[in-house]
Amino acid sequence: MDGFAFEASLPASLTHLELGDNHIRSLPASFLLNLPNLVSLNLEANSLKALPPFSAEHKALETLYLSNNRLTELPPSIGFLVV
């Protein structure tokens, strides 16, 4: 699965998103932009090679599941998640 047609319909108030084990290969760069209240994001057991950028607005994110993907590096912006 490449990209998401439902991306624009995700409410900004969303706090938990479970996308594990969905054969996702890529995420659009804008995927996280409208989800500032996300507390938990599960992307494990997909085929991701890269992650979209994170921003300082993602300070609510506490849990990020990424195991069992094909990631070779993390975006530098992931440092915004450090508490």
Backbone bond lengths (Angstrom), bond angles and torsions (degrees), N, CA, C in turn:
res aa  C-N    CA-C-N  psi(-1)  N-CA   C-N-CA  omega(-1)  CA-C   N-CA-C  phi
1 M - - - 1.447 - - 1.521 107.77 -
2 D 1.297 116.66 127.19 1.463 122.04 177.36 1.516 109.46 -113.80
3 G 1.324 116.59 125.79 1.453 120.86 177.08 1.513 112.77 68.62
4 F 1.305 115.41 177.35 1.452 120.50 -178.12 1.517 110.29 -138.10
5 A 1.311 116.59 124.31 1.453 121.16 175.66 1.525 110.13 -74.03
6 F 1.340 117.29 -25.19 1.457 121.01 -176.96 1.518 113.39 -85.48
7 E 1.310 117.66 -3.00 1.469 122.01 -175.20 1.523 112.72 -51.47
8 A 1.308 118.28 -44.78 1.463 121.50 -176.93 1.520 112.15 -70.19
9 S 1.324 117.13 -19.61 1.461 119.61 -177.24 1.530 113.19 -92.58
10 L 1.317 118.31 -0.26 1.463 120.32 178.68 1.522 109.27 -74.62
11 P 1.325 118.00 127.77 1.465 119.85 -178.68 1.526 112.23 -72.49
12 A 1.307 116.85 143.46 1.466 121.78 179.37 1.521 111.32 -63.03
13 S 1.320 117.94 -20.03 1.465 121.97 179.98 1.524 112.87 -81.50
14 L 1.326 118.11 -3.69 1.464 122.62 -178.47 1.524 110.87 -57.90
15 T 1.347 117.01 130.86 1.466 120.65 -179.11 1.522 112.83 -111.38
16 H 1.327 118.89 -26.21 1.466 122.43 -179.27 1.523 109.17 -133.08
17 L 1.337 115.48 132.37 1.462 120.23 -179.97 1.522 108.63 -134.71
18 E 1.325 115.78 118.88 1.464 122.86 -178.45 1.526 109.47 -106.41
19 L 1.323 116.85 107.52 1.461 121.94 178.80 1.522 111.99 -124.96
20 G 1.322 116.62 18.83 1.454 121.02 -179.06 1.522 112.09 -67.64
21 D 1.333 115.42 148.20 1.463 123.92 174.62 1.529 112.55 57.58
22 N 1.330 115.48 50.04 1.461 121.25 -179.77 1.524 113.30 -122.10
23 H 1.311 118.38 10.35 1.473 122.57 179.10 1.527 112.31 59.93
24 I 1.319 116.84 32.34 1.466 121.62 179.65 1.525 108.83 -75.91
25 R 1.322 116.86 128.04 1.468 121.62 -179.66 1.506 112.76 -100.09
26 S 1.333 117.15 -28.19 1.467 119.86 -179.50 1.525 109.94 -153.58
27 L 1.308 114.20 158.07 1.463 122.19 176.54 1.524 107.87 -124.79
28 P 1.313 118.63 139.11 1.463 119.66 178.45 1.527 110.63 -65.63
29 A 1.304 117.15 150.90 1.468 121.83 -178.82 1.519 111.36 -57.90
30 S 1.308 117.23 -28.88 1.463 120.94 -177.78 1.527 113.46 -87.10
31 F 1.321 117.27 2.60 1.466 122.13 -173.29 1.525 113.98 -51.53
32 L 1.312 118.84 -44.04 1.464 122.15 -174.91 1.529 114.19 -95.73
33 L 1.305 117.42 -6.30 1.462 120.43 -172.99 1.518 114.74 -58.47
34 N 1.312 118.03 -36.75 1.461 120.95 -176.60 1.521 113.18 -102.10
35 L 1.324 117.08 22.32 1.460 121.34 -178.92 1.528 111.04 -123.87
36 P 1.325 119.05 58.49 1.466 121.51 -175.70 1.522 114.38 -70.83
37 N 1.343 118.08 -16.56 1.459 121.17 -177.76 1.521 113.38 -98.86
38 L 1.323 116.68 7.47 1.455 121.26 -178.25 1.527 110.29 -64.22
39 V 1.331 116.49 124.54 1.463 122.89 179.85 1.526 109.98 -101.27
40 S 1.324 117.03 -36.07 1.460 121.69 -176.82 1.527 109.83 -136.97
41 L 1.332 115.74 130.75 1.458 121.97 179.15 1.524 108.83 -131.27
42 N 1.318 116.04 118.75 1.461 121.56 -179.88 1.526 108.86 -107.67
43 L 1.328 116.21 111.96 1.464 123.00 177.05 1.526 110.98 -120.66
44 E 1.332 117.75 14.87 1.458 120.21 -175.12 1.526 112.14 -68.47
45 A 1.320 114.80 157.24 1.463 123.73 176.13 1.532 112.26 59.22
46 N 1.321 116.06 47.29 1.456 122.47 172.31 1.530 107.47 -120.38
47 S 1.294 117.75 -158.04 1.466 121.67 178.33 1.523 110.60 -125.64
48 L 1.313 116.51 35.13 1.459 121.23 -177.74 1.521 111.71 -68.45
49 K 1.318 116.07 134.24 1.460 122.16 175.23 1.515 111.14 -104.07
50 A 1.334 116.69 -19.32 1.465 122.27 -178.90 1.520 108.82 -150.12
51 L 1.315 115.12 161.54 1.458 121.79 177.33 1.519 110.07 -114.36
52 P 1.320 117.78 151.37 1.461 119.47 174.19 1.523 108.98 -71.02
53 P 1.312 118.18 162.32 1.466 119.64 -179.92 1.527 112.05 -69.94
54 F 1.315 114.60 147.59 1.456 122.11 174.14 1.527 106.92 -99.97
55 S 1.329 116.95 162.95 1.455 119.29 177.50 1.519 109.43 -134.18
56 A 1.311 115.92 172.06 1.458 121.35 178.64 1.526 111.06 -62.64
57 E 1.315 117.54 -18.41 1.461 121.28 178.50 1.526 112.90 -71.48
58 H 1.313 117.66 -12.70 1.463 121.20 -179.02 1.523 112.62 -90.53
59 K 1.310 116.82 33.67 1.462 120.51 -177.47 1.521 112.94 -69.10
60 A 1.335 119.02 -13.79 1.468 121.93 177.63 1.524 111.98 -79.96
61 L 1.340 117.46 -19.80 1.461 121.07 -175.59 1.526 111.09 -66.27
62 E 1.324 116.07 117.15 1.464 122.81 -178.86 1.521 112.87 -108.92
63 T 1.338 116.61 -29.84 1.459 120.99 -175.04 1.520 109.86 -130.32
64 L 1.333 114.97 127.55 1.460 121.60 179.22 1.526 108.20 -134.41
65 Y 1.312 116.42 110.61 1.463 121.89 -179.41 1.526 109.09 -97.03
66 L 1.341 116.06 120.44 1.469 121.02 -176.83 1.528 113.65 -130.23
67 S 1.313 118.64 3.67 1.466 120.49 -175.22 1.528 111.35 -62.10
68 N 1.313 114.64 157.09 1.462 122.90 177.25 1.527 113.36 58.53
69 N 1.320 115.05 48.87 1.461 123.36 171.86 1.520 107.45 -123.77
70 R 1.287 117.81 -171.47 1.471 122.61 179.61 1.522 110.80 -114.04
71 L 1.302 116.99 32.72 1.466 121.80 -178.20 1.519 110.62 -67.84
72 T 1.326 115.85 133.31 1.459 120.83 176.54 1.523 111.29 -111.02
73 E 1.330 116.06 -17.41 1.459 120.98 176.38 1.520 108.87 -157.80
74 L 1.310 115.44 160.89 1.462 121.69 177.69 1.520 108.92 -109.24
75 P 1.326 117.71 148.84 1.464 118.66 179.70 1.528 110.18 -66.79
76 P 1.314 118.45 142.72 1.469 120.71 178.69 1.530 112.71 -54.76
77 S 1.321 116.22 -30.15 1.465 120.32 -178.41 1.523 113.34 -68.29
78 I 1.315 117.77 -8.06 1.458 120.30 179.45 1.550 109.37 -64.81
79 G 1.311 116.87 -18.29 1.465 121.85 176.33 1.517 112.84 -61.67
80 F 1.334 117.51 -20.22 1.463 120.41 177.06 1.536 110.98 -66.22
81 L 1.338 117.27 -18.90 1.455 120.81 -177.94 1.514 113.43 -82.94
82 V 1.303 117.96 -13.33 1.469 121.86 -178.41 1.511 109.12 -68.36
83 V 1.311 114.72 129.61 1.474 120.35 -179.08 1.514 109.66 -95.79
